[in-house]
Amino acid sequence: MKSRSINAQLILAIIGVTALFWMIVVAVVLTKTSINRSSTWDERLEAITTQLLVTIPADSHFDKREGPGLTLPQSLDALRGPLVFQIWIDRSRLLANTPGGPETPLRPDFADGPVSTHVEGKKWRVYSASDSSGRVTVQVGNLQSVVDADFRHKAADEVIQTTILLMIVGVIMWIVTLSALKPVRALGAAMHRRPRFDFTPLPLDGLPRELHPLVDSFNRLLQQLDEAIEGERRFIGDAAHELRTPLSTLQGQAEIALRETNPQEKDAALRKLLVVAQRGTRLSEQLLDLARINAGTKPPKHTAADLSKLVQHVAQEFEICASQNRRSLFLNVSSCMIQCDIDEIGILLRNLLHNAMRYTAEGGNVLARCGYAPPAQAGEASSVFLEVADNGPGVPAAERDTIFERFHRVASNPVRGSGIGLSLVASIAESHNATIQTGAGLEDRGFMVRVVFPGIASVRRAG
């Protein structure tokens, strides 16, 4: 999906809102101006008509043929042109009018008030008013085309002013948007300049509060990456150190076998070489399993499985080994269902059984059990446990929590292990939301590891 720029979206939104607001304002302005255009001119014409009417002396005699010699007030001189006036006596005799103006009544009915009329083939806007006696009527008019032109001029002025104002507002909003996004661009530039593997947290100073949750989440991600990479570095270093010893021993035993001429001593050297090779193979397999599980590259493929069948299947692999090394392997299993990755549970069980077999002396016993554990509270699904116990030398109580750390070995144990098997068990248990419990093994000695899995609610406890 194509990424979209926040800056571009904001600018487009500003332009769209500004354009919409501009259209609304223009529509309102034009409507208001259209409504008021006649009333505005009517007020002007009324004022001129009233002013002309009051300039006529009260003692004027209109019985003579000649007029009283009226002149326009100086304040009305500027209105000469299309603006015309007429003074009528008794609605029949034109006493005075604008030179060159119409000589027929602008409003033939001589009624008071504004009106639109047609005179001499032209449309006029006229205001007519009479004195209290009704003898004198003053009519003032202007061409409708002039009124319309004035309307268009004023409407254009208001639209231009509104457009300029909205453009200024739009520019201000655009500048504010760029300023608000400046910390985001600065943050991106700072990340771009960072050297490789620099996982120091990003500073929150100077950033808007709205960005704090995003930066906090990103800082947590950086911390997780830092911990993961640091863990891989330790893993690679520890793995290299652990592999160096069996490889050196393997080389030494091979050189001894090559130098020996006595067949019995050569066979002994070859047997030692085989033991070292088996140990190196086991260590390599565990390292590969640990790297694969910790990498998390595979998507989860948990399916419902009967744990008892998995235990029986894996235990068959150890029957010959137990017989050859004079150990006894016992099973006590009952059908129990869990959601699990079958391959990973196989790795977990093999490591538990391998450790128990390895650290138990000849003639020792190893017991593998699985089944349902009673629920902690009524109504909850029964949990499922997998337990491997032995009667070997055991693990001191103080070290039972630390033995699940990578490359940890019990110092008091004479048998040297890889230090990886139980860390694999811990990783697999964590990926299955399982908990690990430890304690004394068989006959109140030895060592016991119990892994408790969440049960499947829809499956009833066996038996």
N, C-alpha and C positions, 0 to 999 in steps of 0.2 A: 504494500500500500504506500502510495506516494506521501511523503511527509509534508506537512503544511506549516508555513511560517506564522508564528504568533504575531510578529510585527505586521506581516502582510494582512492577516485576518483583522487585526485591530484597525489598520488604515482603511481597509475596505469597509469595515463596519462604520467607521467615522464618516467616510464619504457617503455611504448609503443613508445613514441617519441624517447627515447634514442635507443631502439632496431631498430626502423625504420631508424634513422640517422646512426646507426652502419652498417646496411645492405647496405645503400646507399654508405657510405664511403668505406666499404670493396669492393663493386662492382667497385667503381671508382679506388681504389688502385690496385686491381687485373687487371683491364683493362689497366690502365696506365703502370703497371709493365710488363704486357704481351706485350704491344706495344714496350716498351723501352728495353726489355731484350736483343733482338738481337742487337739493335743499341748500347747499352752499351758495350756489348762484342766486337762488331765490332770496336768501338773506341779503346778499349784496344788492340785488335789484330793489328789494324792499327798503334798504337803507338809503339808496339814491332817491327813490321815489319819495320817501318821507322828507328827505332833506330838500328836495325841489318844492314839495308841497308847502313846507313851512317858510320858504323864502318869498312866497307870494304875499304881498302886504294885505292885511285884513281889510283895509279901506279901499281896495282896488275896485274900480268901476269897469265892468266888463260889457257895458252896453254899447260902447263905441266900437267902431269897426276896427280901429287899429288896436294893437295889443299894448300891454303896459310896458313894453321894452324890457322884458326879462332877460337876464344873462345867467349862464351857468356859474355856480360857485367855483372858486379857484381850485378847491379840493377835487372837483370832478373833471378838471381840464385833462387830466391824464387818462381819463376814460373815454376820450373822444375816439372815434373810429367806428367800429361796428356797433358800439353802444349808442342807442338813440333814445330820445325822450319825446313825449308829446304832452301838451297841456290842452285839455278840452274844456269848453264852457257849455254847460247844459247838454253835454253829450252830443253836440251838433256842430259847434264851431271850434276849429283848431286855433287856439290862441298863440301857441308857440311850439316849435319843434326843432329838432336837430337839423341844421342845414343839410340838404341832400337826402334827408331821411324820408321814410314813407309818410304820405299825407293822409292816408286812410288809417282808421283806428287800428292800433296794434291788437287791441282786444275789442272786437265789435260790440260785445254785450255790456262793456263798461263795468263788469262786476269786479269787486275788490278781490285781490289775491293773485297767486301765480298761475300761469297757464302756458301751454305750448300752442302756438297758432301759426297759420300760414298767411303771409302778407306779401303781395306782389311776387308770388312764386317762390318765396323763401320761407324757411321754417325759423320761427323766432321763439325765444323764451321770454315771456313778458310778465311784468308785475304791474298791477293797476291798483290805484288807491284814490279815493274821493275825500273831499273835506266834509265837515259835519253837516253843511247845508246841502251837499249833494250836487252843487252847481259845478264845482271845479274837480276835474279828474286828471290825475297825472299818471301817465303810462310810460314805463321804462322797459326797454327790451334789448336783447342781444341775440345775435344769430346763434342758432342751435349748433352750427358747425364750430363756432368759437367755444361754446360751452363744452362740446365733445372734445375739441383739441386740448382745452385746458384740463379736462379729465384724463386724457391720455398722457399729457405731460406730467401731471401729478402722479398718476399711477406708475409711469416709468421711473420717476424720481424715487418713489417709495420702494419699488422693486429693486432698483439699483442700490439704494441704501441698505435694504434687507440683504441683498446678495453680498455686498461688501462686508456687512456685519457677520453674516454666517461664514464667509470665507475666513475672516479673522478668527472666529471661534474655532473653525476647523483646523486652521494652522496652529492655534494654541493647543488644541487637543492632540494634534500630531506631534508637536514638540514635547508635550507632557508624556505621551506614549513612548517616544524615543527615550526620554529621560528615565521613565519607569523601567524600561527594558535594559537600560545601560548596565545595571549590576549583573543581569543575566549574561550579557555579552562579555563583561569583564570576567565573570566566573568561567565561561567557556574558554576565553583566551588564557586564563591562568592554568586551566587543566591542560590545554594544548601545549603550554610551555613546560609542563612538568617532565622531569626525567623518568625513565622507565623504572618500575618497581618503587615509585615514591607513593606510599599509601598514607601519608600524613593527612589528618582530617582537614576538610575545607573550612575556612573561617566563616563565621556567621556575621561578623561585623560589617556593617554597611549594607547588608541585604534586607530587602523588605520582609516583614514578618510572614507574608504569605509564602515565601520561598523557604522558610526555616524547616517545615516538615520534609520538603523534597531534599534539602541539603543534609538534614539529619539522616534520612534513609540512605542517601548516597554515602555518607560517612560510615554508617554501619556496614554497608556493602564493602567499602574500602577496608574496614577493619577485618571483615571476614576473609577478604582476599589476602590481606597481609598475614592473617593467622594460617590460612590454607597454604600459602607459598612457604611460609616459615616452617610449617609442619612437613611439607614435602622436602624442604632442604634438610631438615633433621633426619627425615626418613632416608633420603639418599645417602647422607653421611653415615648414618647408623648401618644401613644395608651394606655399604661399601666396606665398613669396618667388620661387619659380621661375616661377609663373604671372603674377606682376606684370610681369615684364620683357616677355614676348611680348604681353601685353594692352596694355601701354603703347605698345609698338612698333606693334601693330596699329592702335591709335587714331591714332597719329601718321601712319602711312602712309595711313590713310583720309582724314585731314584734308588731307594733301598732295595726294592724288588729287582731292579735291573742289575744291581751290584752283586746280589746274593747268588752263589753257585750251589749252595746246599738246597736240595729240593724242598726239604721240610721248612727251612727258614724262608725260602722264596714263597712257599704257600702261605706261611704266616703273614708275611709282608703283603701279599695280595689280598688276604682276608681283611687285614687292617685297611688296605686301600679301598676295598669294597665298602667297608663300614663308613669310611670318610666320604666316599662318593655318595652313599645313600643319605648321609647327613646333609651333604651339600645339595642334593636333589630335593630333599624335604624342605630345606631352608629356602631354596629358590621357589618352590611351589607356594610356600606360605607368603613369601614376599610378593609374588605375582597376585595371589588371592587378595592380600591386603591392599595392594595398589589398585586392583580392579574395584574392590568394594568401596574404598575411600574416594575413588575418583567420581563415583556416582554417574558414570556416563550411560549406564543402561537404565532405561525406564523401568519403574517397578512392575513386576509381573506376579504379584501375589495372587494365589489361587487357594481355594479351600482344599485342604489335604488332611489325611488321617496320619497324625504324628506317629502312632504306634507302628504303622507300616514302614515309615521312613526309618525308625529306629531298628526294626528287624532287618531291613535291607542293608543298612550301613554296618550293623553288627556282624553280618555274615562276612564282610570283608576282613574283620579282625579275628575270626575264629581260628584260622590257620596260624596267624601271628601269635595269638595267645597260647595256642598249643605248643608251638615251637619254643616259646620263651617261658613255658611252664607257668602261665597265668590262667586264671579261670574267669571267664566272662559270663555273667548272669543277666537275664532280662526279666523285668517285671512290668509289662506294658498292658494298657487297656485302650480301647479305641477312643480317640479324642481328636476333635477337628479344630484346626487353626487356619487362619489366612497367612500364607507364607510364600516365600520364594524357595521352591524345593531345593534348588542347587545350593543356595546359601545355607539352608538348614542342614544340608548334607555336610558342607564344610564345617559348620559349627560343631556338629556331632562328631565328626572325624577328629577334630582337634581335641575335643574333650576326651574321647576314648584314647587317642594317641598319648596324651599327657598322662592319663591314668595308667596305661600299660607301661609307659616308659619309667615312671617314678615309683612303680610298685615292684617290690622285690620278687624273686622267684618264689612260687607257691602262693603268691598274693591273689586277692580277689578284686574284681571290678564289677560293679552293678550299674546297669542302665535302666532307668524307670521313666515312665510317662503316664499321664492320666489327668483327670479333672481335679482341680483343687476347689474346696468349698468357697462360695462367694463371700466377699467381705461384708456385704449388706444384702438383706432380703430383696429379691426382685432383680438383682444384677445377674449378668451372665457369669457362669462359672469360668474361672481362668484355667489355663492348661499349663502343666509344668513338665519340664524335661530335666532329669536329674542323673548325674554321673558321679558315683562315689567309689572310693577305693580304700584299702587298708594299708596304704604305704606310709612313708614318713610324715606326710602331712605338710601343712604350711603354717608357720607361726601366725597367731591371730593378728599381730601388728602389721603383717605384710599381706593380709588377704585382700585389702582394697587396692594395693599398689601392683599386685601381680598382673592386673589387666592393662597396665601401661606397656607401651611398645618397648621391647628389648629389656624388660625387667626380668631378673632372675633371682631366685631365692638363694641367698649367699650360703645358707647352712646345708643346702642340698648338694650331695656329692655328684649327682648326675647333671651334666651340663646340657641345657636346652637352648633353643633358638631365641626364646623370649618374644616370640611373635604369635604363637598359637592362641593364647588367651586374649591378646589384643584383638585378634580376628573375631573371637567369640563375642567380645564386648561390642565391636562395630556392627556385627550382624544382629545382635540382640537390640541394639539401639534402632537400627533400620526397621525392626519389626515391632517397635514400641513395647519391647519386653524388658523385664527387670531381672537382675542377676543377684542371687543370694549365695553366700558361701557358709561353710561350717565344717564340723568334724565329719569324717567319713564313716566307713563301716567299723563296727565294734568300738565306737567312740575314739577312733584314731583315723589316721589318714586324712583325706581331703574330700569335700563334697562341693560340687557346683550345681546350683539349681537355676534354671532359666524359666521364668514365668511369663507365658504369652497371654494376650487377651483372647478369651474364648469367643466363639460365634454364638450370638444370642439365640439364633433359631435352632441350634442343635442342642438336644437335651443330653444331660449327663448320662453316660453309659451305665447300665446296671440299674 
